[in-house]
Every structure is written in C-alpha cells, then in structure tokens.
Amino acid sequence: MSLSKASRRILLSENSVLKAKLLNRNHRAWIHDYNVQRTTDGEFVRVYKELRNHSDKFYNYLRMSKELFDLLFFKVQKFLHHVTTNFRETISAEQRLVITCRYLASGESFSSLALRFKMGKTTIAEIVHDTCRVIWDILKDDYLPAPKKEMWLSVAENFEKKWNFPNCFGCIDGKHVRIKCPANSGSQYHCYKQFFSILLQAVVDADGRLIAVDIGTPGRQSDGGNFRSSNLFRLLEAGELNVPECRPLPSTNTTVPFVLLGDEGYPLLSYLMRPYPQRDLDDRKRVFNYRLSRARNSVECTFGIMAAKWRLLNKAIESNVSNAVQIVKAICILHNFVLTHERDVYEKMYAAVSLTFSLCITDSPQQH
C-alpha cells in the first residue's frame, strides 16, 4: 500500500537519518575524489611511464622486458580497446594490459591495485578478468597449439638428449592453485594441503614448455582422479592425440610405446609410466626410478619457475572459480610466451631450479 506525499513528509521529518539517506542518494559522485587525478597521478602515468626508461626496473615490475611487453601489447591491443563515451574517458588498452601483468606478477590484491592506479576495485577486477580472457583467446593457437605427431617426436628426441629417457613425449603433474573459498562449496575445493584450490594439470616438454593444460578441477581431487576425468585422458584412450607408434629403444630390438612420465599419484598405463613402489627395490628398479625422477625434473622446475615469475600463484586468487580458471590460463600462456622470446633468461632460471631439485633426489646412482 503506497503512502501519500503528506504521510511521507511526516515520516521523513521524524527520521532524520532516513531523510539524509534519501536526499543524498541521487548526489553520489560518479568518480571518487581520490580517483579524479588518475590520468595525471595514477601509477600508470607516474611509475610505468618512468620505468620504461629503466630496463632492469621495468623487468622487475612486469616480469618481462620492455620489448617483450610491447610485442604482447601489439598482439592484443585491438581486442582490449574500449570506446570513449560522453560520460567518461575509457581506460586505454595499454593501461589495461599493465594492470593485468602487474597483478599476475606481484599478486597484489584488487584493493591495493585500485589505490595505486586510482580506480575502483570493481573496475580493476573487471579489467583483469577481461584481459586474461583476451590473452588466452588470442595467444593460445600460437603458444599452446594442438599437438601433432611431429611435435611429439621432437619432444621425445629432446627428452632422450637432455634427460636420457627415450620414448618420452612429456611429463605430467598437478599443481594446487590457491583460491578463496567459493560460496556454498562445502569441502569440494579443500585440498590435502589445508587450503582451498583448483588444480592445474600440465604436460611439459624437456625444456619446461607447457604442451597441454587442464585447469579448474576442485582441489579435493587427487592427481590420478583429475587425470582420469580430463580431456587429455579421453583423447589418449581414444588414440586421438597423434602420439607416434611404438618404436625400439636405442641400441636394442625391444619395441616400446611412447609414454608420459608421472609420479606415484598417477596410474600405470600403456602410455603413462610411474615409479616402482619404494619397497623391495633391486638395483635395476632403483636405477629406473632415478632416471624417471630425473626426467620429471622438467615439470617440477616448470611449476617452480611459474610460481617465482607470476607470484599470484603463491597467494589466494580473490575471484570466483570461473574467473580464477581464466587467470591461470593466462599465466600458462604467458609462461610459454616469455619462454619462447626470452629463452636465455629462462635457461638460467631453469638451470638453477633444476640443480636444486636434483640435489633432493635420494638414492641417486653415481654411474649407470
């Protein structure tokens, strides 16, 4: 039942707080006073523009060189462009990319970035989510293409040359990516590490390049369970992944299939090798485990390098699950993008992480 104007005036006169809220409701600022000077005093103008004159500082800021950032911007800029309206000036495509790369590189919260760039928190979140989708959509065909037979053969040759493990077309493992607890999810995303996560499952080549990724499985799932529910498993089971046919091991007549290498969490399949159980190991089994663990160095190093470069992976992603998946996809693509164009930098990081991991492998034979 609606009230008459006289009745509403009486009620407002008796409730000064309600009256103040109603009177001020239509007088909110379009832009917060703090953000008015964004175009002259925000971090994009005050810090980013200055850092372009200092290569070392720029690299620490966005975790890539100025030249590589410009190449990335060239590839995605037309898909990040928004039209300026009569109500407000749009945020430039370059600034959108800077905000997203800074978020991925530093792991800062949306609130912190909002204060730095003089924007609203919601605006920052929308920019990050939109830009991550564009990065994935535009770069995936070039930097994470569908595998072909020739590529698998090249990967296997590199594994044999670098890690002394023949007929291996990749190493597979999973990483728990921390997220904030999704609403009404119960314990579905709560993993054994005692935090909420989604799983990043990746197949990696001998040089640390991502070949295939599966992202978004709830964290309570095991590596083996995640693998069996993935598209990768279905394609391998159906023989639709263009994996080469069996071939003899070097200097022998023993014909064996091409395989992925996994840890104890994965099942033993005709195309997936895992270590022998640690009990009752003879010398031959111990040597095999050492060789397999040594080859799996590549995937362990890759996850370590990704977390060191894109530091958001060391913190909880403050987005819903679907947006968190898009963010992790963007990190995977950027990993391959930087690896492709800054190979020398990655080789130094890879060598350092690889040495650290190798020293952790126990029961390492001296000569085999």
TAFENQUI-V971155 format. One record per residue. N is the residue number from 1. RES is the residue in three letters. SS is DSSP state (helix for helix, strand for strand, loop for the rest). D_CENTER is the distance of its C-alpha to the mean C-alpha in Angstrom with 2 decimals. Layout:
# TAFENQUI-V971155
n:res:ss:d_center
N:RES:SS:D_CENTER
N:RES:SS:D_CENTER
This chain:
# TAFENQUI-V971155
n:res:ss:d_center
1:MET:loop:54.39
2:SER:loop:54.07
3:LEU:loop:55.87
4:SER:loop:58.33
5:LYS:helix:57.70
6:ALA:helix:60.34
7:SER:helix:58.71
8:ARG:helix:55.30
9:ARG:helix:56.99
10:ILE:helix:58.65
11:LEU:helix:55.42
12:LEU:helix:53.65
13:SER:helix:56.56
14:GLU:helix:56.35
15:ASN:loop:52.56
16:SER:helix:51.76
17:VAL:helix:48.06
18:LEU:helix:47.52
19:LYS:helix:49.50
20:ALA:helix:47.34
21:LYS:helix:44.13
22:LEU:helix:45.62
23:LEU:helix:47.06
24:ASN:helix:43.85
25:ARG:helix:41.55
26:ASN:helix:42.11
27:HIS:helix:41.91
28:ARG:loop:38.28
29:ALA:loop:36.82
30:TRP:loop:34.58
31:ILE:loop:32.58
32:HIS:loop:32.69
33:ASP:helix:35.06
34:TYR:helix:32.42
35:ASN:helix:30.28
36:VAL:loop:33.26
37:GLN:loop:32.92
38:ARG:helix:29.28
39:THR:helix:30.40
40:THR:helix:32.38
41:ASP:helix:30.94
42:GLY:loop:27.22
43:GLU:helix:24.66
44:PHE:helix:23.91
45:VAL:helix:27.60
46:ARG:helix:28.50
47:VAL:helix:25.65
48:TYR:helix:23.47
49:LYS:helix:26.63
50:GLU:helix:28.15
51:LEU:helix:25.20
52:ARG:loop:25.45
53:ASN:loop:28.66
54:HIS:loop:27.13
55:SER:helix:24.71
56:ASP:helix:23.81
57:LYS:helix:23.20
58:PHE:helix:21.17
59:TYR:helix:18.83
60:ASN:helix:18.41
61:TYR:helix:17.92
62:LEU:helix:15.08
63:ARG:loop:13.99
64:MET:loop:15.47
65:SER:loop:19.13
66:LYS:helix:21.13
67:GLU:helix:21.89
68:LEU:helix:18.36
69:PHE:helix:17.51
70:ASP:helix:20.69
71:LEU:helix:19.75
72:LEU:helix:16.48
73:PHE:helix:18.71
74:PHE:helix:21.31
75:LYS:helix:19.15
76:VAL:helix:17.95
77:GLN:helix:20.77
78:LYS:helix:23.07
79:PHE:helix:20.56
80:LEU:helix:19.94
81:HIS:loop:23.69
82:HIS:loop:25.47
83:VAL:loop:29.26
84:THR:loop:31.26
85:THR:loop:33.71
86:ASN:loop:36.99
87:PHE:loop:35.45
88:ARG:loop:32.76
89:GLU:loop:31.18
90:THR:loop:27.72
91:ILE:loop:24.76
92:SER:loop:24.29
93:ALA:helix:21.44
94:GLU:helix:21.02
95:GLN:helix:20.84
96:ARG:helix:18.23
97:LEU:helix:15.94
98:VAL:helix:16.91
99:ILE:helix:16.18
100:THR:helix:12.62
101:CYS:helix:11.88
102:ARG:helix:13.87
103:TYR:helix:12.07
104:LEU:helix:8.62
105:ALA:helix:10.81
106:SER:helix:13.19
107:GLY:loop:11.93
108:GLU:loop:15.29
109:SER:loop:16.40
110:PHE:helix:17.36
111:SER:helix:20.94
112:SER:helix:20.77
113:LEU:helix:19.35
114:ALA:helix:22.02
115:LEU:helix:24.70
116:ARG:helix:23.60
117:PHE:helix:23.39
118:LYS:loop:26.27
119:MET:loop:24.82
120:GLY:loop:24.65
121:LYS:helix:21.82
122:THR:helix:21.56
123:THR:helix:21.53
124:ILE:helix:18.56
125:ALA:helix:16.57
126:GLU:helix:17.74
127:ILE:helix:16.90
128:VAL:helix:13.22
129:HIS:helix:12.89
130:ASP:helix:15.11
131:THR:helix:13.58
132:CYS:helix:10.02
133:ARG:helix:12.09
134:VAL:helix:14.14
135:ILE:helix:11.60
136:TRP:helix:10.46
137:ASP:helix:14.16
138:ILE:helix:15.67
139:LEU:helix:13.76
140:LYS:helix:12.89
141:ASP:helix:16.55
142:ASP:helix:16.83
143:TYR:helix:13.74
144:LEU:loop:12.91
145:PRO:loop:16.49
146:ALA:loop:18.31
147:PRO:loop:19.73
148:LYS:loop:23.44
149:LYS:helix:26.09
150:GLU:helix:26.48
151:MET:helix:22.84
152:TRP:helix:23.14
153:LEU:helix:26.37
154:SER:helix:24.93
155:VAL:helix:22.13
156:ALA:helix:24.91
157:GLU:helix:27.15
158:ASN:helix:24.62
159:PHE:helix:24.04
160:GLU:helix:27.82
161:LYS:helix:28.35
162:LYS:helix:25.75
163:TRP:helix:25.58
164:ASN:loop:28.96
165:PHE:loop:27.72
166:PRO:loop:29.15
167:ASN:loop:28.15
168:CYS:strand:24.50
169:PHE:strand:22.07
170:GLY:strand:18.85
171:CYS:strand:17.56
172:ILE:strand:15.71
173:ASP:strand:14.22
174:GLY:strand:12.20
175:LYS:strand:10.16
176:HIS:strand:10.88
177:VAL:strand:8.45
178:ARG:strand:11.22
179:ILE:strand:12.39
180:LYS:loop:15.86
181:CYS:loop:18.40
182:PRO:loop:18.63
183:ALA:loop:22.21
184:ASN:loop:24.67
185:SER:loop:22.31
186:GLY:loop:24.49
187:SER:loop:23.03
188:GLN:loop:20.88
189:TYR:loop:17.55
190:HIS:strand:19.19
191:CYS:loop:18.25
192:TYR:loop:20.54
193:LYS:loop:18.95
194:GLN:loop:20.59
195:PHE:loop:17.82
196:PHE:strand:16.19
197:SER:strand:12.88
198:ILE:strand:11.11
199:LEU:strand:10.54
200:LEU:strand:7.91
201:GLN:strand:10.65
202:ALA:strand:10.54
203:VAL:strand:13.59
204:VAL:strand:13.84
205:ASP:loop:16.89
206:ALA:loop:19.20
207:ASP:loop:17.68
208:GLY:loop:14.07
209:ARG:loop:12.95
210:LEU:strand:10.84
211:ILE:strand:13.59
212:ALA:strand:12.52
213:VAL:strand:9.80
214:ASP:strand:10.83
215:ILE:strand:8.90
216:GLY:strand:11.01
217:THR:strand:13.91
218:PRO:strand:15.57
219:GLY:loop:15.30
220:ARG:loop:19.01
221:GLN:loop:18.73
222:SER:loop:19.23
223:ASP:helix:17.48
224:GLY:helix:20.60
225:GLY:helix:20.85
226:ASN:helix:17.31
227:PHE:helix:18.12
228:ARG:helix:21.44
229:SER:loop:20.10
230:SER:loop:17.50
231:ASN:helix:18.34
232:LEU:helix:18.07
233:PHE:helix:20.95
234:ARG:helix:22.98
235:LEU:helix:22.79
236:LEU:helix:23.78
237:GLU:helix:26.56
238:ALA:helix:27.84
239:GLY:loop:27.78
240:GLU:loop:25.91
241:LEU:loop:23.20
242:ASN:loop:25.71
243:VAL:loop:25.74
244:PRO:loop:28.84
245:GLU:loop:32.02
246:CYS:loop:33.22
247:ARG:strand:34.72
248:PRO:strand:36.74
249:LEU:loop:35.38
250:PRO:loop:36.43
251:SER:loop:40.19
252:THR:loop:40.82
253:ASN:loop:41.86
254:THR:loop:39.44
255:THR:strand:37.26
256:VAL:strand:33.89
257:PRO:loop:30.90
258:PHE:loop:27.54
259:VAL:strand:25.10
260:LEU:strand:21.60
261:LEU:strand:21.51
262:GLY:loop:20.30
263:ASP:loop:21.33
264:GLU:loop:23.94
265:GLY:loop:21.79
266:TYR:loop:21.97
267:PRO:loop:25.21
268:LEU:loop:27.56
269:LEU:strand:27.86
270:SER:loop:29.47
271:TYR:loop:26.15
272:LEU:strand:24.34
273:MET:strand:25.75
274:ARG:loop:25.37
275:PRO:loop:27.44
276:TYR:loop:30.95
277:PRO:loop:31.55
278:GLN:loop:32.51
279:ARG:loop:36.05
280:ASP:loop:38.95
281:LEU:loop:37.21
282:ASP:loop:39.60
283:ASP:helix:39.02
284:ARG:helix:37.72
285:LYS:helix:35.11
286:ARG:helix:34.14
287:VAL:helix:33.72
288:PHE:helix:31.60
289:ASN:helix:29.27
290:TYR:helix:29.06
291:ARG:helix:28.31
292:LEU:helix:25.62
293:SER:helix:23.97
294:ARG:helix:24.29
295:ALA:helix:22.62
296:ARG:loop:19.72
297:ASN:helix:19.23
298:SER:helix:16.88
299:VAL:helix:14.11
300:GLU:helix:14.72
301:CYS:helix:14.63
302:THR:helix:11.38
303:PHE:helix:9.57
304:GLY:helix:11.93
305:ILE:helix:11.33
306:MET:helix:7.58
307:ALA:helix:8.69
308:ALA:helix:11.72
309:LYS:helix:10.57
310:TRP:loop:7.80
311:ARG:helix:9.96
312:LEU:helix:8.61
313:LEU:helix:7.20
314:ASN:helix:10.99
315:LYS:loop:12.12
316:ALA:loop:12.49
317:ILE:strand:10.82
318:GLU:loop:14.13
319:SER:loop:13.78
320:ASN:loop:15.05
321:VAL:helix:13.28
322:SER:helix:13.19
323:ASN:helix:11.69
324:ALA:helix:9.05
325:VAL:helix:8.16
326:GLN:helix:8.30
327:ILE:helix:6.14
328:VAL:helix:3.04
329:LYS:helix:5.05
330:ALA:helix:5.71
331:ILE:helix:3.29
332:CYS:helix:4.40
333:ILE:helix:7.56
334:LEU:helix:8.06
335:HIS:helix:7.93
336:ASN:helix:10.61
337:PHE:helix:12.25
338:VAL:helix:12.98
339:LEU:helix:13.92
340:THR:helix:16.30
341:HIS:helix:18.02
342:GLU:loop:18.08
343:ARG:helix:18.88
344:ASP:helix:21.35
345:VAL:helix:19.08
346:TYR:helix:16.57
347:GLU:helix:19.64
348:LYS:helix:20.89
349:MET:helix:17.76
350:TYR:helix:17.60
351:ALA:helix:21.32
352:ALA:helix:21.22
353:VAL:helix:18.57
354:SER:helix:20.31
355:LEU:helix:23.65
356:THR:helix:22.63
357:PHE:helix:21.37
358:SER:helix:24.47
359:LEU:loop:26.75
360:CYS:loop:25.47
361:ILE:loop:26.56
362:THR:loop:29.95
363:ASP:loop:32.99
364:SER:loop:32.11
365:PRO:loop:35.06
366:GLN:loop:36.64
367:GLN:loop:37.83
368:HIS:loop:37.10
